[in-house]
Every structure is written in C-alpha cells, then in structure tokens.
Amino acid sequence: MASGEEDDPIIQEVEVFLAKSLVDKLYLFQYPVRPAIMTYDDVSHLSAKIKPKQQKVELEVSMDTLSPNYCRSKGEQIALNVDGTSLEDSSTYSIKMMDKQTFSSIQATTNTSRYAAAVFRKGQLHLTPLQGILQMRPSFAYLDKADSKHREREAANEAGDSSQDEAEDDIKQITVRFSRPESEQARQRRIQSYEFLQKKQAEEPWVHLHYHDLRDGRSEHERQYLYCQATDTTENMELVKTPSEYLSMLMPPLAEEKIVKPVGPSNVISMAQLRTLPLGDQVKTLMKNVKVMPFANLMGLLASGTDSTAVLRCIQQVAMLVQGNWVVKSDVLYPKSSCSAHSGVPAEVLCRGRDFVMWRFTHERSLMRKEVAGVIKLPPEDVKDFLEQMAIPRANRGWEFLLPTDHDFVKKHPDVAQRQHMLWMGIQNKLEKVFNFSKEDFLQKKDAQKEPVHLSGEHRLKTARENVQQHQASLQKDLDTRRLKASSVTSSPRGANALVRVKEEPLSDCEEPMDTSASLPNGSLNGYPSADSPDSDPRSDHGAGQTPTPELRDFVQSTFRKHFVLCLSEVKRLFNLHLASLPTGHCRFSHVTDRVLQDTILRSCCKQILVPFPPQSSASADEQKVFGLWESGETFDKHRQVLFEIFMKNYRVRRSVIQTRLTQELGDGVTKSDVDRLLKECCISLGGMWYLKGTVQS
C-alpha cells in the first residue's frame, strides 16, 4: 500500500460547494438530432412554454428563409396545406411560408437525483442538482393540422354537392340507449388506456415563458445563481461527511430485493398462493373457479393432512349438495352488488334462476333448456351460463349433469346429506312461491316420458323358462365337451402331465380370486381341481386348514427379501411367472388359494400394511392388500417398520415427514444415505410425493 500511494500522489485538492438557488428550476436541454457544433444559440427564439408537472417544454425557433439551403416552393406548399388560402389571425405561418419550427421535449430520464450541473471557478467546484433532463426534438403537429384542413375541405365539397331543393329535412328516428353502469375492471382499463392518459396530459395548462438570449443581461444574472452564495462550511453541511459516511454514500448497503410477483389475471391464483389462505377462503376460491366438484377431489386439492371435518364445515357455507357432488352457491357467484354481464339483470334475480336449475338437478339427471327458460323467464344467455356451469349438452337429451352421482359420499356422510335435503326443501318452497309452480308438475312430465311397463310375476317366470329352453341345446353341448376333456386328462399318466392347481376361491365376498388361469409353458394347468383329484375335498372351507408347503414359503421369503413391499395382486403375478419357469412335469404347488398365499406371507416375517387408500382410488381389492417385510434379521428392519407405520396413517407423504419421523424414533444417527436406501427399497415418487410400491397404478 505504501508503494501504491507513492505512485499515485495527490496533485490538487478542490473545494466542492452545493448551490441551491436553482435547485427546483434547472433543466438540461439536449438536441439529439443536431450535431453539437451546430447550436441554436444564435437562432431567434419566438416563444417558449412549459407544463411543470409533466416537465414538457415547447420552443418555437425561426427559420432562415433566405438561406440557399431553404426550398421556398416546399415552404410555401406546407404553409398552404396548413393554413389554406385565407388570411386569419390564427394562421400558423403569417407570411404564407414555413418560417418557423417547433421543438417539443420528452424526458430523457425520470430519476435525476444522480445528476447535477457543475461550474468551476477559482479552484472551487459548485454543483446544482438538476430538476429534469429533456430531449428537444422537432414537432410535426403542423402535419396533423394540414390533414384536418384537408378533411374539412372534402366535407364542405360533399355538402355543396347535395341537393338544396328540399324545404325541410327528413324526419329521422332516434334510438335512445342507456349506458350500463361501469364495472371496476372496465374503469381500470379506461384509466390505463392511451386515450385517457392523453386527455389527462392535455388538461394541464401551459405556462408561457420569456426567452432570454445567451448574452442577455438577465441570462448573466441568472447564471450567478449557479454559484453557491454562502461558501461558509456551516451552510454546506450536506457535503461535509466523515470517511465512513462518504463511503456508504458511494456504496450504499444492499437493500433486500423485493420479489416482484408476476401479474396474472385477477381470477387466477396459484396453488402456492392458495395454501397461504385460511381454510375457508381456500374452499371458497376453489369452488368459485371449479363450480362443481366431488368432495374427494376437493380433499385432493387441499394440503395433505387437512381435517375432513373442518372442510365439510367450510364447504357447506359456500356450496350445496347436488347428486352427491358440491355445487357452488348462487350468492357466492353473484354478490348483491353485481349484475349479469349479458343483460344487466340484478344479482337477486340471477340467484333465484340458478337455484331453480340446481333444484331441478337434485331430482333429474337431464334438463331441457327451453323448459328452464320458460319457468325462470331470464334471457337465453343467462340460462346458458347457468347450465354450462353444472351440465354438459347431450344430443336429444338436453343438458345432463356434469358429474356422476357420488353415492359413496352420501353413504359416508348421511347427516350432511340429510341436512342438505332439508335446505333444498326450504329453497323449493321459496321457488314455488316466486315462479308459481309445484313439484308435482315436473314429476308428472317425468313419469309421462318414462311410461314404465308393469310385468306380473307369472309373465316374468314364463319368459325365464322360454329363455332356458332356447339355450338348453348349447348349454348341454358345452357340458359334454367339458366332461370329455376331464375324462381324457384323468386317464393320462400322472408324471408326464401332472396338474398344478391354484384354487381360485375368494376369501370373502369383497375379495377377488387369484388370477392364475393362463396357460403355462411347462404344460401345467392352473384352475379348479378335477373331481377325482386326491386333494380335492368339496367340504373344505376354501383351503383354510391347509398348511403352506416349504417350497411356497421359500418362494414368498425370497420374493419379499428382493422387493420388500408388494400388493397381493403383484405377489400372484410373480407366483404365476415362477410356475411358468418350472420344468415340465414339476409339481410342487397344488391347491394354492388366496387364503393359503396370504397365510404364507404373514408367516414369512411379513405384515399387512393397512394403507388408507383415497375414496376415489380405482385400485382393486387385491391391489389394496399391501404386505411388507417386517423382520429380516438385520438392523435396517427398524427403519422399514417406522416407514410402514407412517403409511398406515397416510396414503402419500413427503420426504421431510419420513426423515423427521425416522430421526424422532431412531435418533440423530439416521443419515441421508439411510433415507435414500429406504425410499429406493419401499417407495416410489410421483409429483413430489412418496407412495408405497404397488399403491400407485403405473
């Protein structure tokens, strides 16, 4: 540092003063379309005016019409186009020739806090902050005036050519229209329009100024204000700073940058923004945007772990139950102060009409648009809006309700369904008084359209007997064919084509049989045992008393040590593949039922994971039976057990939840590699969430 300071010595110190006399009046004019050597100092300035708020300046300067570079014919033509042939005081050019030019300003920058005008005198530097920096460019407003003159002349010529013989003008019909009340959105668009901004700028009056030449005495007097009047340090405390203060002024501390959120449409909100709102506002926002939604879908859109009871409490405030689905209330879509965007109908009338459409959908799947419009007496556009919100048009069937009836919700929440039914009864009574109808009017039409045919018991029995007689021949032929195949199979040697039978008997009414009926490459046939099989016992209770063979147990143990988590359908699929890989005639497995397979899994150090599948899940019964390897004899078993306990309460979870739970149960010794291994062995990722393997359909 010492050598650097010696190489860069201080040559001169200059005192700096801040002049404030012209702090709000000093402007810098720039002329970007003219070279710096060609100034306007010697040009005669005819007039000057300013709009202080907009910082807009206009200067009129004279043109040298005697210059050899001036084209007189063009100047005369421009003056003729602008002013015409008449001599008036309001003419732009007084000598029938373009003899002046107008300069109009635009702001070079809106922030001039870093700019100042400097004057150096007697070893002192005087600074005056700039109020504005304006770029002066030629104005071509005279061309607009020429165009307007041309249009006026054309209009006058057309008026002169019209007939003057009519004594009086024809009577014309006048249509009186009333403008609609301006909405807030329309008002914002109007305020931001270019036409409105131009009008606001034109409202500010011009302030006319007196121009003084560069060498004028008044100009010299005003230039003295560029110097600081009081050079005493007590009057210039703004520039007296300590080194640390001066350094902070040169390099101010970094301020926290404000995150500018992207401006989107007013009716669009992201899921991240949505989840910052209270639960009631989340439900209301979703229902206003979606209009019709099943309760299961609503729970899927909300954050995981949201209490369904609280959601039920919130949704009943903003929606009504229609065919097991939730439809947003009319007064939520149409507040009291609003009106129809199509017809201007007030919100109260719109709510009554839409409630009628919702009430009809509580009794019928489809509605006819003309029938609805005939009752509520609203414009067709509004009726179409109501139907489009909750229905879809079908050919020859009118408008059908948008979603299928959600019977599961009604069964799960009968108290809510009953409460909603009572609310609809109250709404029905109000609608009957307003629209003067009764419920029986629509029921009679519905019954007339269906025209049901009533059949007696004897007629049904007779029809059934006739159907049996018609199909008896084909059924007998099919039975004979099956018996022939069974006899040929039983007469064959035991060793060459021994049967491998996996009994397809379900455990209960809600379970599906094991699908092992496909033919296998080794010649075995999986299915029901034949009548002469020594292991077949028609009195057995679906194989409940069978003991799993060691071969089956070895297969299950090796499978779960490899895959760790499997659903029953996947175990059955792997078992079929295992059977197909066996050599021809190999018969180690017989009568493997679903119960035997499940018992073998549970006896092989595995445990069933009762995953709470969502109501809308399309997984079959076998796919919802999930088993996991509970104990394998290694220390990592504890990690898997904690994971399985998490998934017994949640269908899907985030990685952070798993890691936190592992740390709570097993201590801080759980590493990232342990979590990675656990998720790789037992889980699958989808959409940022983690699921047990086999619980998400690929």
Disulfide bonds with the S-S distance in Angstrom:
none
